[in-house]
Amino acid sequence: MQIGKNGLTSGVIETLKAIFKNQENVELRILKSYSRDRELIDKTVEKLGSELDKEGFFTLKRIGFKVFIKKWRRKPKPK
């Protein structure tokens, strides 16, 4: 899945929720047409995490312009 120049829209979030009904892991690509600014990408990933956490327990990891999202069955134990 990709985030393009329109950014993080409600359609992207709804599509991710539908994907997570059948899958546990999703790779999300942030296109450079959206932004090359890493701070803006970090804020977008934080916003995405807060939106998804309303539905369950997720962990997000950003590496460059990719975001890896994992859905947990239950809340992970703190380290």
C-alpha positions in Angstrom: 0.0 0.0 0.0 1.2 3.6 -0.7 0.6 7.1 0.7 0.9 9.6 -2.1 0.5 13.3 -2.5 -2.9 13.4 -0.9 -1.4 12.2 2.3 -3.1 10.2 5.1 -6.7 10.2 4.1 -9.7 8.5 5.7 -9.7 6.1 2.7 -6.2 5.0 3.5 -7.1 4.3 7.1 -10.3 2.4 6.2 -8.4 0.3 3.7 -5.8 -0.6 6.3 -8.5 -1.6 8.7 -10.0 -3.9 6.1 -6.6 -5.4 5.3 -6.0 -6.1 9.0 -9.1 -8.3 9.1 -7.2 -10.9 7.2 -3.6 -10.1 7.7 -1.3 -9.4 10.6 1.6 -7.5 8.8 1.4 -4.7 6.3 4.1 -2.8 4.5 3.2 0.8 3.7 5.3 3.0 1.3 5.4 6.7 1.6 6.0 8.2 -1.8 8.4 11.1 -2.2 5.6 13.0 -3.9 4.0 13.2 -0.5 7.1 14.5 1.3 10.8 14.2 1.5 10.8 15.8 5.0 11.5 13.1 7.6 9.8 15.1 10.4 6.5 15.3 8.5 6.7 11.6 7.8 7.3 10.9 11.5 4.2 13.0 12.3 2.2 11.1 9.7 3.3 7.7 11.2 2.3 8.9 14.7 -1.1 10.0 13.4 -1.6 6.7 11.7 -0.6 4.8 14.8 -3.1 6.8 16.9 -5.9 6.1 14.4 -5.2 2.4 14.2 -4.8 2.0 18.0 -8.5 2.8 18.3 -9.3 -0.6 16.6 -6.7 -2.8 18.4 -3.1 -3.0 19.3 -0.5 -2.2 16.6 3.2 -1.5 16.4 4.7 0.7 13.7 8.3 0.8 12.6 9.5 3.4 10.0 12.6 2.6 8.0 13.3 5.4 5.5 10.2 5.8 3.4 8.6 2.5 4.4 6.4 1.8 7.4 5.9 -1.7 8.7 2.7 -2.3 10.7 2.0 -5.3 12.9 -1.3 -6.1 14.5 -1.2 -7.9 17.8 -3.9 -10.2 19.1 -3.5 -8.6 22.5 -1.6 -5.8 24.0 2.2 -6.5 24.0 3.9 -6.6 27.4 6.1 -3.6 28.2 9.9 -4.3 28.1 
